[in-house]
Amino acid sequence: EIVSESAPDTAETAVKLSGGKILLYCTHSAESYIPDEGKARVDGKRGLINEVARRLNTEMRKEGLNSEFINTIHDSDYLISYSNSRNTIKSFLAQNKSVAAMFDIHRDSIAGATKAETVMINGKKCAPILIIVGTNERKPHPNWKDNLAFAQALYKVSEAKYPGLIKDVRTKAGTYNQEYHKNALLLEFGYDYNTLAEAQYAATLFSDVLAEVMRQEGSLQ
């Protein structure tokens, strides 16, 4: 089931949306945050990572970005999670002529860790964001350097506005479905021991960073 959450614009948040559509989705829909959920995953259900994506959607639209969160559960069978999210991507691209960016929203995990990593931004604890960029090491991926440049642009603006918000831009051998767009990235919002509030705060700040990058690129007026 594909469920779209383009978020109704209330009187408080109604702004003119501009630029191409921005897709938000969760390949690993069951990922969650232990302090709030009591466990790292809720298999077969929507974990709290969906609330992070939902916050991103709300905040992006406040910034005038034409975002849409598709909250389809992709990991009922974990082994075919990326095949399932690929279907969501293909459907979205077929239905939207102009797409500005695509973000796969995740929560990171470190084996053996029992404590969250946070960064203080404007006096509040924030979950750090890790950006994953797939490469062409395993299969053809002509967009990967464009994706890397997009990630580096986000990192540069983030460091200027909110130092430490994006902890790193990391390349990995898989493509993570990023071959379907030149501005496609995987975003890890904190770790399993971060709180939902810390991850949602990161989402709010990231939306501001993204809007600034889009303005610089001329895709948001």
SEFI-871090 format. One record per residue (C-alpha): x, y, z. Coordinates in Angstrom, 1 decimal, padded with zeros to 4 digits. Layout:
BEGIN
<pt px="X" py="Y" pz="Z"/>
...
END
This chain:
BEGIN
<pt px="000.0" py="000.0" pz="000.0"/>
<pt px="001.3" py="003.4" pz="-001.0"/>
<pt px="000.2" py="006.2" pz="001.3"/>
<pt px="001.2" py="009.7" pz="000.5"/>
<pt px="001.5" py="012.4" pz="003.2"/>
<pt px="001.9" py="015.7" pz="001.4"/>
<pt px="000.6" py="017.4" pz="004.6"/>
<pt px="-002.3" py="019.8" pz="004.4"/>
<pt px="-001.3" py="023.4" pz="004.7"/>
<pt px="-002.8" py="025.1" pz="007.7"/>
<pt px="-003.2" py="028.8" pz="008.1"/>
<pt px="000.1" py="028.8" pz="010.1"/>
<pt px="002.1" py="026.8" pz="007.5"/>
<pt px="000.5" py="027.8" pz="004.2"/>
<pt px="003.2" py="029.1" pz="001.9"/>
<pt px="003.7" py="029.0" pz="-001.8"/>
<pt px="005.5" py="025.8" pz="-002.7"/>
<pt px="008.0" py="026.1" pz="-005.5"/>
<pt px="010.5" py="024.0" pz="-007.4"/>
<pt px="010.3" py="020.3" pz="-008.2"/>
<pt px="008.8" py="017.6" pz="-005.9"/>
<pt px="011.0" py="016.2" pz="-003.1"/>
<pt px="010.4" py="012.6" pz="-002.2"/>
<pt px="010.7" py="011.4" pz="001.4"/>
<pt px="010.5" py="007.7" pz="002.2"/>
<pt px="011.8" py="005.0" pz="004.6"/>
<pt px="013.3" py="001.9" pz="003.1"/>
<pt px="013.7" py="000.5" pz="006.6"/>
<pt px="010.2" py="001.5" pz="007.9"/>
<pt px="010.5" py="-000.5" pz="011.1"/>
<pt px="013.5" py="001.5" pz="012.5"/>
<pt px="012.8" py="003.2" pz="015.8"/>
<pt px="014.4" py="004.8" pz="018.8"/>
<pt px="014.9" py="002.7" pz="021.9"/>
<pt px="014.3" py="005.5" pz="024.6"/>
<pt px="010.8" py="006.1" pz="023.2"/>
<pt px="009.8" py="002.8" pz="021.6"/>
<pt px="011.6" py="000.4" pz="024.0"/>
<pt px="013.2" py="-001.4" pz="021.1"/>
<pt px="015.2" py="-000.5" pz="017.9"/>
<pt px="012.7" py="-002.0" pz="015.4"/>
<pt px="009.0" py="-002.8" pz="015.3"/>
<pt px="009.0" py="-005.4" pz="012.5"/>
<pt px="006.1" py="-005.2" pz="010.1"/>
<pt px="005.0" py="-001.8" pz="011.5"/>
<pt px="006.0" py="001.8" pz="011.1"/>
<pt px="008.7" py="002.7" pz="013.6"/>
<pt px="009.5" py="006.1" pz="014.9"/>
<pt px="011.7" py="006.9" pz="011.9"/>
<pt px="008.5" py="007.6" pz="010.1"/>
<pt px="007.8" py="010.5" pz="012.6"/>
<pt px="011.2" py="011.9" pz="011.7"/>
<pt px="010.3" py="011.8" pz="008.0"/>
<pt px="006.9" py="013.3" pz="008.8"/>
<pt px="008.6" py="016.2" pz="010.6"/>
<pt px="010.9" py="016.7" pz="007.7"/>
<pt px="007.9" py="016.9" pz="005.4"/>
<pt px="006.1" py="019.4" pz="007.6"/>
<pt px="009.2" py="021.6" pz="008.0"/>
<pt px="010.2" py="021.4" pz="004.3"/>
<pt px="006.8" py="022.6" pz="003.3"/>
<pt px="007.0" py="025.5" pz="005.8"/>
<pt px="010.2" py="026.5" pz="003.9"/>
<pt px="008.3" py="026.4" pz="000.6"/>
<pt px="009.7" py="023.1" pz="-000.5"/>
<pt px="007.3" py="020.9" pz="-002.4"/>
<pt px="007.9" py="017.7" pz="-000.4"/>
<pt px="005.9" py="014.5" pz="-000.1"/>
<pt px="006.3" py="011.7" pz="002.4"/>
<pt px="005.3" py="008.3" pz="001.1"/>
<pt px="005.0" py="006.1" pz="004.2"/>
<pt px="004.7" py="002.7" pz="002.6"/>
<pt px="006.2" py="-000.1" pz="004.7"/>
<pt px="009.1" py="-001.4" pz="002.6"/>
<pt px="010.7" py="-003.9" pz="005.0"/>
<pt px="008.1" py="-006.5" pz="005.9"/>
<pt px="010.6" py="-008.8" pz="004.3"/>
<pt px="013.9" py="-007.1" pz="005.2"/>
<pt px="015.9" py="-008.8" pz="002.5"/>
<pt px="013.9" py="-007.1" pz="-000.3"/>
<pt px="013.5" py="-003.7" pz="001.4"/>
<pt px="015.4" py="-001.9" pz="-001.3"/>
<pt px="013.6" py="-003.7" pz="-004.1"/>
<pt px="010.3" py="-002.5" pz="-002.5"/>
<pt px="011.4" py="001.1" pz="-002.1"/>
<pt px="012.7" py="001.0" pz="-005.7"/>
<pt px="009.1" py="000.4" pz="-006.7"/>
<pt px="008.0" py="003.4" pz="-004.7"/>
<pt px="010.6" py="005.5" pz="-006.4"/>
<pt px="009.7" py="004.4" pz="-009.9"/>
<pt px="006.1" py="005.1" pz="-009.3"/>
<pt px="006.8" py="008.6" pz="-007.9"/>
<pt px="009.1" py="009.5" pz="-010.8"/>
<pt px="006.4" py="008.3" pz="-013.3"/>
<pt px="003.8" py="010.5" pz="-011.6"/>
<pt px="005.9" py="013.6" pz="-011.2"/>
<pt px="007.6" py="015.3" pz="-014.2"/>
<pt px="009.7" py="017.6" pz="-012.1"/>
<pt px="011.6" py="016.0" pz="-009.1"/>
<pt px="014.2" py="018.1" pz="-007.3"/>
<pt px="015.5" py="015.5" pz="-004.8"/>
<pt px="014.8" py="012.2" pz="-003.1"/>
<pt px="015.7" py="011.3" pz="000.5"/>
<pt px="015.7" py="007.8" pz="002.1"/>
<pt px="015.2" py="008.4" pz="005.8"/>
<pt px="017.0" py="006.0" pz="008.2"/>
<pt px="018.2" py="005.7" pz="011.8"/>
<pt px="021.8" py="004.5" pz="012.3"/>
<pt px="023.1" py="001.9" pz="014.7"/>
<pt px="026.4" py="001.0" pz="016.2"/>
<pt px="027.0" py="-002.5" pz="017.4"/>
<pt px="027.5" py="-002.7" pz="021.2"/>
<pt px="026.7" py="001.0" pz="021.8"/>
<pt px="024.3" py="001.7" pz="024.6"/>
<pt px="024.6" py="005.5" pz="024.6"/>
<pt px="023.4" py="008.1" pz="022.2"/>
<pt px="025.6" py="010.6" pz="020.4"/>
<pt px="024.3" py="014.1" pz="020.4"/>
<pt px="025.4" py="017.6" pz="019.4"/>
<pt px="024.3" py="020.8" pz="021.2"/>
<pt px="022.8" py="023.3" pz="018.8"/>
<pt px="021.3" py="026.5" pz="020.1"/>
<pt px="021.2" py="025.0" pz="023.6"/>
<pt px="019.3" py="021.9" pz="022.6"/>
<pt px="020.4" py="018.3" pz="022.2"/>
<pt px="020.3" py="017.2" pz="018.6"/>
<pt px="020.8" py="013.9" pz="016.9"/>
<pt px="023.7" py="014.0" pz="014.3"/>
<pt px="022.9" py="013.3" pz="010.7"/>
<pt px="025.1" py="011.0" pz="008.6"/>
<pt px="024.7" py="011.2" pz="004.8"/>
<pt px="025.4" py="008.1" pz="002.8"/>
<pt px="026.3" py="008.3" pz="-000.9"/>
<pt px="026.3" py="005.2" pz="-002.9"/>
<pt px="029.0" py="004.7" pz="-005.6"/>
<pt px="029.5" py="002.7" pz="-008.8"/>
<pt px="031.8" py="000.1" pz="-007.2"/>
<pt px="029.2" py="-002.7" pz="-007.5"/>
<pt px="027.1" py="-001.7" pz="-010.5"/>
<pt px="026.7" py="001.2" pz="-012.9"/>
<pt px="025.7" py="004.4" pz="-011.2"/>
<pt px="026.3" py="007.4" pz="-013.4"/>
<pt px="024.7" py="009.9" pz="-011.0"/>
<pt px="026.9" py="009.1" pz="-008.0"/>
<pt px="029.3" py="012.1" pz="-008.2"/>
<pt px="026.3" py="014.4" pz="-008.6"/>
<pt px="024.8" py="012.9" pz="-005.5"/>
<pt px="028.1" py="013.4" pz="-003.7"/>
<pt px="028.3" py="017.0" pz="-004.8"/>
<pt px="024.8" py="017.6" pz="-003.5"/>
<pt px="025.7" py="016.0" pz="-000.2"/>
<pt px="028.8" py="018.2" pz="000.1"/>
<pt px="026.8" py="021.3" pz="-000.6"/>
<pt px="024.4" py="020.3" pz="002.2"/>
<pt px="027.3" py="019.7" pz="004.5"/>
<pt px="028.9" py="023.1" pz="003.7"/>
<pt px="025.8" py="025.0" pz="004.5"/>
<pt px="025.1" py="022.9" pz="007.5"/>
<pt px="028.5" py="023.6" pz="009.0"/>
<pt px="028.0" py="027.3" pz="008.5"/>
<pt px="024.6" py="027.4" pz="010.1"/>
<pt px="024.5" py="024.5" pz="012.5"/>
<pt px="028.0" py="023.1" pz="013.2"/>
<pt px="027.9" py="019.4" pz="013.9"/>
<pt px="024.4" py="018.8" pz="012.6"/>
<pt px="025.8" py="016.7" pz="009.7"/>
<pt px="028.5" py="014.7" pz="011.2"/>
<pt px="029.9" py="013.3" pz="007.9"/>
<pt px="029.3" py="012.5" pz="004.3"/>
<pt px="030.3" py="008.9" pz="003.7"/>
<pt px="030.5" py="006.9" pz="000.5"/>
<pt px="029.6" py="003.2" pz="000.3"/>
<pt px="029.7" py="000.5" pz="-002.4"/>
<pt px="026.0" py="000.0" pz="-002.8"/>
<pt px="023.8" py="002.3" pz="-004.9"/>
<pt px="020.9" py="002.5" pz="-002.4"/>
<pt px="018.5" py="003.3" pz="-005.3"/>
<pt px="020.3" py="006.6" pz="-005.7"/>
<pt px="020.9" py="005.8" pz="-009.4"/>
<pt px="017.4" py="007.1" pz="-010.2"/>
<pt px="018.2" py="010.8" pz="-009.5"/>
<pt px="021.1" py="013.2" pz="-009.4"/>
<pt px="020.0" py="014.5" pz="-006.0"/>
<pt px="019.2" py="011.3" pz="-004.2"/>
<pt px="020.7" py="010.7" pz="-000.7"/>
<pt px="020.3" py="008.3" pz="002.3"/>
<pt px="020.1" py="010.2" pz="005.6"/>
<pt px="020.7" py="008.6" pz="009.0"/>
<pt px="019.1" py="010.6" pz="011.8"/>
<pt px="020.9" py="009.7" pz="014.9"/>
<pt px="021.3" py="006.2" pz="016.5"/>
<pt px="018.9" py="003.7" pz="018.1"/>
<pt px="019.7" py="005.3" pz="021.5"/>
<pt px="018.8" py="008.8" pz="020.5"/>
<pt px="015.4" py="010.1" pz="021.4"/>
<pt px="012.7" py="010.9" pz="018.9"/>
<pt px="012.8" py="014.6" pz="020.0"/>
<pt px="016.6" py="014.8" pz="019.2"/>
<pt px="016.0" py="013.2" pz="015.8"/>
<pt px="013.0" py="015.5" pz="015.0"/>
<pt px="015.1" py="018.6" pz="016.0"/>
<pt px="017.7" py="017.4" pz="013.5"/>
<pt px="014.9" py="017.1" pz="010.9"/>
<pt px="013.8" py="020.7" pz="011.5"/>
<pt px="017.3" py="022.1" pz="011.2"/>
<pt px="018.0" py="020.0" pz="008.1"/>
<pt px="015.0" py="021.4" pz="006.4"/>
<pt px="016.4" py="024.9" pz="006.8"/>
<pt px="019.7" py="023.8" pz="005.4"/>
<pt px="018.1" py="022.1" pz="002.4"/>
<pt px="016.0" py="025.2" pz="001.7"/>
<pt px="019.2" py="027.3" pz="001.7"/>
<pt px="021.0" py="024.9" pz="-000.7"/>
<pt px="018.0" py="024.9" pz="-003.0"/>
<pt px="018.0" py="028.7" pz="-003.0"/>
<pt px="021.7" py="028.8" pz="-003.9"/>
<pt px="021.0" py="026.3" pz="-006.8"/>
<pt px="018.2" py="028.5" pz="-008.0"/>
<pt px="015.6" py="025.7" pz="-007.6"/>
<pt px="013.7" py="027.6" pz="-004.9"/>
<pt px="012.9" py="031.2" pz="-005.4"/>
END
